[in-house]
Amino acid sequence: MKTIISSIGFVALLWIQGCSDARPIPAYDMVDPVPSGWRMTPDEAVLAATSYCEQSEMTSHIRLGPPSIVVDEFDGERLWYLGYHQNSTMPGDHFGLLINDSTGEIQYEPGE
């Protein structure tokens, strides 16, 4: 019985933490193909987005899963797009972060 209660407590703790975990994230399997010759790695892009979430306190009350990651070049700029989906079916339950690979600038894209 103690083991079951401990397990439930551990799972609840992981669920509550959301995107506040600052450990390196193995993001290479989340983007295909992995960009070559870019300044940021997939891990660095995810960590930059996680840091942005924490500093903005935009996700302190919600739980986010891993983002979907898209990389693209537009008008000579290399861009990372990280899409986050909340556990909801409400309109606007998602948002994206657009990261400029060369400057590291992050732009928030609200969901509709």
Secondary structure, 3 states (H helix, E strand, C coil): CHHHHHHHHHHHHHHHHCCCCCCCCCCHHHCCCCCCCCCCCHHHHHHHHHHHHHHHCCCCCCCECCCEEEEEEECCEEEEEEEEEECCCCCCCEEEEEEECCCCCEEEEECC
